[in-house]
Amino acid sequence: MRKRGGAIMMEMLFYIAAAVALLATVLALSRANAAHALIYLIVSLLAVAVVFFLMGAPFAAALEIVIYAGAIMVLFVFVIMMLNVGREGTAREREWLGGRNWIAPGILSALLLLELMLALRHAPAVTSGVAVTPKEVGLTLFGPYVLAVEIASMLLLAGLVGAYHLGRRFIVRRERRR
Amino acid sequence: MSELDTIGFGLVIIAAAVGGAAFLTWFERRLLGVWQDRYGPNRLGPFGVLQVLADMIKLLTKHDWVPPFADRAVFIFAPTAIVVAMLLGFAVVPFGPELYILDLNIGLLFFLGMTSLAVYSVLLGGLASNNKYALLGGLRSAAQMVSYEVFMGLSLMGVVMLTGSFSLRAIVEAQRDLWFCIPQFLGLFTFLIAGIAESHRLPFDLPEAEHELTAGFHTEYGGMKFAMFMLGEYLGLLLISCMIATLFFGGWLGPWLPPVVWFGLKVFILICFFILLRAAIPRPRYDQLMALGWKVMLPLTLLNLLLTGAIALLMEGA
């Protein structure tokens, strides 16, 4: 009996977290103020982390928080601060967000949503899973998927070298002007 | 522990952490006074300990004001974020063999996640204030935190390698024979520096450097909202000390005395050490701070990781 109650509780938590994620994402899309939109996006990422945790992937949940919410989003906030758009930016964004611009993307996403719902009707609802420990994740990554890891690391290295190259050109040019 | 016990213990920990942070505001000023050859707050009560009360009355009765040019909702939200994130971080700290709230198998990552979320408080506070000094302070902290977070996580991976688990209880248990501060001295050194930078305390408090940015990100804050930032900072100091004690100095392990006492003693000594650092070291220039992070600390952590991995493999082979 007690175990059954726990299962219902977990299911409730899953649906609450999923609802928060959806709502926060919609709000993140529709806010005119960039800082507010970012806060909603961070909330959405945190909700997704909770979903991961409930599905039995604590390692993915932790990485979602540390890397997405904790590092990448910080860089987004950093860029907003650098640009410091303020009130004019918000006004311009409101203009872009208003009225007719919603129609075409709205129809397309509605189609996709319909399709998704039809597809999901036949699949069983999964709200929990088997817990995967961090060790298993590591063994899988560096076992069967080692090639993917290597390719991803090469891609990141290329990005790093590219960023360094572009930034360096900028610094050299500025020094010459002096 | 039953569910109710866990909740009760959680409340005790929250009360102890907030109370400890309030006490620290006095203790730090007093200790700084001793080390810098002056008095510090010594008037109210025995040794001036009631100064905390006086400060609290002042902050609570102050007019709670939001500047008209600020982004109101974000301005009010920002100071709460750091306190909530730091208090959540205490959930995974093992205070004794049976004294803990949560024993997650990703405990260490949970702690890293919570400290990285605390950054938003400073960032959003600076952004919402709509003030150039606050904005500059927030910008600096964003760059500082992101660069120091990179090797903060990496510096702990040596400990994880030696233990084979992210669970903080397992990490303490693995130190029964030898505290990790000896085989992982490079990790300890880098984590210590990253910890100070992450809780932006004095040698590294560039986001609020008074002489160039008035008060940095909290220039526009006053009253209880300002007090929340301060509370968050002291909670961060407590949390980092708890983590260093757990990860490198054997947590609750120690002879004769009960485990909780050992843990408290270690945390207390670490806090005193942090205050000594603040009293003794001047603030570096901002570019020096960033250069130190990327050019010295990151290579050191990578070296530590390489050496630890090699030695662990050798030991396994032997």
Chai-1 contact restraints between the chains, C-beta under 6 A:
chainA,res_idxA,chainB,res_idxB,connection_type,confidence,min_distance_angstrom,max_distance_angstrom,comment,restraint_id
A,A35,B,L127,contact,1.0,0.0,6.0,A-B,restraint_1
A,P58,B,I106,contact,1.0,0.0,6.0,A-B,restraint_2
A,F59,B,I106,contact,1.0,0.0,6.0,A-B,restraint_3
A,A62,B,I106,contact,1.0,0.0,6.0,A-B,restraint_4
A,A62,B,L109,contact,1.0,0.0,6.0,A-B,restraint_5
A,A62,B,G113,contact,1.0,0.0,6.0,A-B,restraint_6
A,I65,B,G113,contact,1.0,0.0,6.0,A-B,restraint_7
A,V66,B,L112,contact,1.0,0.0,6.0,A-B,restraint_8
A,V66,B,G113,contact,1.0,0.0,6.0,A-B,restraint_9
A,V66,B,S116,contact,1.0,0.0,6.0,A-B,restraint_10
A,G70,B,S116,contact,1.0,0.0,6.0,A-B,restraint_11
A,V74,B,V119,contact,1.0,0.0,6.0,A-B,restraint_12
A,V74,B,A142,contact,1.0,0.0,6.0,A-B,restraint_13
A,V74,B,V146,contact,1.0,0.0,6.0,A-B,restraint_14
A,V77,B,L123,contact,1.0,0.0,6.0,A-B,restraint_15
A,F78,B,A142,contact,1.0,0.0,6.0,A-B,restraint_16
A,M81,B,L127,contact,1.0,0.0,6.0,A-B,restraint_17
A,M81,B,G138,contact,1.0,0.0,6.0,A-B,restraint_18
A,M81,B,L139,contact,1.0,0.0,6.0,A-B,restraint_19
A,T133,B,N105,contact,1.0,0.0,6.0,A-B,restraint_20
A,P134,B,F166,contact,1.0,0.0,6.0,A-B,restraint_21
